[in-house]
Amino acid sequence: MSKTRNPLMNLVDGSILIKRKVVKQFPFIIFLTFLAFIYIANRLSAENTAIKAAKLEREIKTLKAESMSISSELIFLSNKQEVSNLIRKNNLSIKFTTEPPKKVVIREKED
């Protein structure tokens, strides 16, 4: 009577690990395990990078909206009518000029 066991039983009780064919393949199995760890670490790193990129994109959108709002408010406040209203409201003694600006031209002396 030959002693053949079920391959599943060999795997479960660990006797498959001492067979000559499996022992010869140990360096390759260790290499595959190492590659699996590298793959898992790379995948986690890529996911973290994607999460950070999405977070930065959301932040960029909010900052763009804030920038547009501040820019429009600045344009509104720099309007001549709004400036004159602020001057009157704060009782400042600043007056607008009625003369157009003059261009200053400096000529170089010829020897």
KETI-940470 format. One record per residue (C-alpha): residue number from 1; residue in one letter; x, y, z. Coordinates in nm, 3 decimals. Each point is the difference from the previous one (the first is absolute). Last residue first. Example, Ala and Ser with C-alpha at 12.3 -4.5 7.8 and 13.67 -1.06 7.14 Angstrom:
% KETI-940470
<r n="2" res="S" px="1.367" py="-0.106" pz="0.714"/>
<r n="1" res="A" px="-0.137" py="-0.344" pz="0.066"/>
***
This chain:
% KETI-940470
<r n="111" res="D" px="2.608" py="12.015" pz="-2.697"/>
<r n="110" res="E" px="-0.367" py="-0.107" pz="-0.022"/>
<r n="109" res="K" px="-0.188" py="0.004" pz="0.322"/>
<r n="108" res="E" px="-0.242" py="-0.285" pz="0.056"/>
<r n="107" res="R" px="-0.366" py="0.076" pz="-0.008"/>
<r n="106" res="I" px="-0.228" py="-0.095" pz="0.284"/>
<r n="105" res="V" px="-0.367" py="-0.024" pz="-0.092"/>
<r n="104" res="V" px="-0.264" py="0.013" pz="0.272"/>
<r n="103" res="K" px="-0.348" py="-0.095" pz="-0.120"/>
<r n="102" res="K" px="-0.281" py="0.190" pz="0.156"/>
<r n="101" res="P" px="-0.296" py="-0.154" pz="0.180"/>
<r n="100" res="P" px="-0.346" py="0.129" pz="-0.085"/>
<r n="99" res="E" px="-0.123" py="0.288" pz="0.208"/>
<r n="98" res="T" px="-0.306" py="-0.047" pz="0.219"/>
<r n="97" res="T" px="0.192" py="-0.144" pz="0.289"/>
<r n="96" res="F" px="-0.181" py="-0.205" pz="0.258"/>
<r n="95" res="K" px="-0.004" py="0.137" pz="0.350"/>
<r n="94" res="I" px="0.137" py="-0.147" pz="0.320"/>
<r n="93" res="S" px="-0.104" py="0.157" pz="0.329"/>
<r n="92" res="L" px="-0.117" py="-0.326" pz="0.151"/>
<r n="91" res="N" px="-0.337" py="-0.019" pz="0.173"/>
<r n="90" res="N" px="-0.003" py="-0.383" pz="0.015"/>
<r n="89" res="K" px="-0.333" py="-0.030" pz="-0.184"/>
<r n="88" res="R" px="0.094" py="0.267" pz="-0.252"/>
<r n="87" res="I" px="0.328" py="-0.170" pz="-0.087"/>
<r n="86" res="L" px="-0.171" py="-0.341" pz="-0.013"/>
<r n="85" res="N" px="-0.265" py="0.134" pz="-0.237"/>
<r n="84" res="S" px="0.270" py="0.156" pz="-0.221"/>
<r n="83" res="V" px="0.183" py="-0.332" pz="-0.017"/>
<r n="82" res="E" px="-0.325" py="-0.180" pz="-0.089"/>
<r n="81" res="Q" px="-0.069" py="0.241" pz="-0.285"/>
<r n="80" res="K" px="0.354" py="-0.034" pz="-0.133"/>
<r n="79" res="N" px="-0.012" py="-0.382" pz="0.004"/>
<r n="78" res="S" px="0.291" py="-0.137" pz="0.202"/>
<r n="77" res="L" px="-0.236" py="-0.161" pz="0.251"/>
<r n="76" res="F" px="-0.182" py="-0.200" pz="-0.269"/>
<r n="75" res="I" px="0.324" py="-0.121" pz="-0.156"/>
<r n="74" res="L" px="0.127" py="-0.101" pz="0.344"/>
<r n="73" res="E" px="-0.323" py="-0.188" pz="0.073"/>
<r n="72" res="S" px="0.027" py="-0.180" pz="-0.334"/>
<r n="71" res="S" px="0.359" py="-0.099" pz="0.077"/>
<r n="70" res="I" px="-0.087" py="-0.118" pz="0.351"/>
<r n="69" res="S" px="-0.280" py="-0.221" pz="-0.135"/>
<r n="68" res="M" px="0.215" py="-0.134" pz="-0.283"/>
<r n="67" res="S" px="0.279" py="-0.083" pz="0.247"/>
<r n="66" res="E" px="-0.242" py="-0.177" pz="0.233"/>
<r n="65" res="A" px="-0.135" py="-0.209" pz="-0.288"/>
<r n="64" res="K" px="0.353" py="-0.083" pz="-0.113"/>
<r n="63" res="L" px="0.096" py="-0.093" pz="0.358"/>
<r n="62" res="T" px="-0.301" py="-0.233" pz="0.027"/>
<r n="61" res="K" px="0.086" py="-0.169" pz="-0.330"/>
<r n="60" res="I" px="0.368" py="-0.030" pz="0.091"/>
<r n="59" res="E" px="-0.091" py="-0.162" pz="0.332"/>
<r n="58" res="R" px="-0.216" py="-0.256" pz="-0.179"/>
<r n="57" res="E" px="0.287" py="-0.074" pz="-0.238"/>
<r n="56" res="L" px="0.240" py="-0.032" pz="0.295"/>
<r n="55" res="K" px="-0.226" py="-0.258" pz="0.166"/>
<r n="54" res="A" px="-0.028" py="-0.197" pz="-0.324"/>
<r n="53" res="A" px="0.379" py="0.001" pz="-0.039"/>
<r n="52" res="K" px="0.049" py="-0.112" pz="0.362"/>
<r n="51" res="I" px="-0.242" py="-0.290" pz="-0.052"/>
<r n="50" res="A" px="0.175" py="-0.099" pz="-0.326"/>
<r n="49" res="T" px="0.339" py="0.006" pz="0.174"/>
<r n="48" res="N" px="-0.134" py="-0.216" pz="0.283"/>
<r n="47" res="E" px="-0.140" py="-0.248" pz="-0.253"/>
<r n="46" res="A" px="0.332" py="-0.013" pz="-0.186"/>
<r n="45" res="S" px="0.192" py="-0.061" pz="0.323"/>
<r n="44" res="L" px="-0.240" py="-0.277" pz="0.099"/>
<r n="43" res="R" px="0.042" py="-0.166" pz="-0.341"/>
<r n="42" res="N" px="0.378" py="0.027" pz="0.018"/>
<r n="41" res="A" px="0.005" py="-0.157" pz="0.347"/>
<r n="40" res="I" px="-0.222" py="-0.287" pz="-0.117"/>
<r n="39" res="Y" px="0.215" py="-0.062" pz="-0.308"/>
<r n="38" res="I" px="0.321" py="0.012" pz="0.204"/>
<r n="37" res="F" px="-0.145" py="-0.251" pz="0.247"/>
<r n="36" res="A" px="-0.108" py="-0.229" pz="-0.286"/>
<r n="35" res="L" px="0.346" py="0.026" pz="-0.157"/>
<r n="34" res="F" px="0.158" py="-0.110" pz="0.330"/>
<r n="33" res="T" px="-0.240" py="-0.295" pz="0.019"/>
<r n="32" res="L" px="0.092" py="-0.096" pz="-0.356"/>
<r n="31" res="F" px="0.371" py="0.015" pz="0.090"/>
<r n="30" res="I" px="-0.060" py="-0.215" pz="0.310"/>
<r n="29" res="I" px="-0.184" py="-0.254" pz="-0.216"/>
<r n="28" res="F" px="0.288" py="0.002" pz="-0.250"/>
<r n="27" res="P" px="0.255" py="-0.055" pz="0.274"/>
<r n="26" res="F" px="-0.217" py="-0.284" pz="0.142"/>
<r n="25" res="Q" px="-0.039" py="-0.188" pz="-0.333"/>
<r n="24" res="K" px="0.256" py="-0.270" pz="0.080"/>
<r n="23" res="V" px="-0.170" py="-0.062" pz="0.336"/>
<r n="22" res="V" px="-0.330" py="-0.053" pz="-0.180"/>
<r n="21" res="K" px="0.141" py="-0.266" pz="-0.231"/>
<r n="20" res="R" px="0.182" py="-0.176" pz="0.287"/>
<r n="19" res="K" px="-0.306" py="-0.036" pz="0.221"/>
<r n="18" res="I" px="0.025" py="0.167" pz="0.340"/>
<r n="17" res="L" px="-0.267" py="0.264" pz="-0.060"/>
<r n="16" res="I" px="-0.258" py="-0.254" pz="-0.116"/>
<r n="15" res="S" px="0.005" py="-0.151" pz="0.348"/>
<r n="14" res="G" px="-0.171" py="0.311" pz="0.136"/>
<r n="13" res="D" px="-0.305" py="-0.170" pz="0.151"/>
<r n="12" res="V" px="-0.242" py="0.197" pz="-0.218"/>
<r n="11" res="L" px="0.195" py="-0.020" pz="-0.325"/>
<r n="10" res="N" px="0.057" py="-0.374" pz="0.026"/>
<r n="9" res="M" px="-0.368" py="-0.044" pz="0.092"/>
<r n="8" res="L" px="-0.099" py="0.189" pz="-0.315"/>
<r n="7" res="P" px="0.228" py="-0.219" pz="-0.207"/>
<r n="6" res="N" px="-0.189" py="-0.309" pz="0.132"/>
<r n="5" res="R" px="0.240" py="-0.257" pz="0.117"/>
<r n="4" res="T" px="0.165" py="-0.284" pz="-0.174"/>
<r n="3" res="K" px="0.148" py="-0.273" pz="0.224"/>
<r n="2" res="S" px="0.023" py="-0.298" pz="-0.219"/>
<r n="1" res="M" px="-0.154" py="-0.327" pz="0.111"/>
***
